[in-house]
Amino acid sequence: MKTCYISDLDGTLLDGSAQLTQYTKNALNTLTKHGVNITAATARSPYSVRKIFSGVNTALPMILMNGVMFYDNAKDEIISYNEISSDAALQVIKTVKGFGITAFMYLISDKKLIVRHENIDTPYMYDFYRQRLVDYDKLFEYTEDLENAVENSIVYFTMLYDKCILEPICEAVSKIDGISCSFYNDIYSDMWYLEVFSDKATKYNGALRLKEQYGFDRLVAFGDSENDIPLFMAADVKLAVENGCESIKSMADKILSGSDCVVKYILGDAGIDLSEKM
């Protein structure tokens, strides 16, 4: 049976510092060398993924930005992506502005992911911007008005605010034709993320596309958050981590605990013993 293991990153495969431990890096390299099929499905973009996976050999495409794109980490190349139409993007911007906040708008230009933004109006949005600019060299472009910055190849919007602010925006934006949303708690703070993308771009669709494209018979998924529910819906085996939210743990076939629990499960499931090598 040809199996693919798909793991979320933050709160699941990564440690509390949002990094891969050395044990997990070594295990991923050895598993890949043994021909075990492993990839990631995450809300993260190529900028942070390529740094996090530095020194890790990857073979399969990664499902990034909640299913917006397939990304080849080995080549640092966006393979494919799902766009938001210009009309839908304008509706998203106007809806968000109607609630008195702003968003980061992601688009593809010259095969690169660029983030356009207006004035950053809260400490959490600024921290989001600063960390990705400094730590990951993310490409940001300032614009006075996002409505005037709309063009082809818009793929994503993200916002980081209090739950009570984002909840009605999520409800309103999700009614726009061709749009899907992911709304979940940030595991590193008490803020919430609202992420907006094409309704063709979900972890569910990405996982099923990967399964069909590579002829996998079995998908084994690992997750911790509400944004992993679509991934679990596509999986044959669902593994939640102990620190996960109740909604994802209630869907799980098994709950994993302890450091490096994802790769340790894969090692056991694949029948590989690395105790003497690691």
NORVENFEN-V127932 format. One record per helix or strand of 3 or more residues. SS is the DSSP state (~ for helix, > for strand). FROM is the first residue (numbers start at 1). TO is the last residue. Records with the same first field share a line. If there is no record, write none. Layout:
BEGIN
SS = FROM-TO / FROM-TO
END
This chain:
BEGIN
> = 3-7 / 37-41 / 62-64 / 69-72 / 77-81 / 104-109 / 112-117 / 139-142 / 154-161 / 179-185 / 192-198 / 218-223 / 237-241 / 254-256
~ = 9-13 / 22-33 / 46-52 / 65-67 / 86-98 / 123-136 / 146-149 / 163-173 / 203-214 / 226-234 / 246-251 / 261-270
END
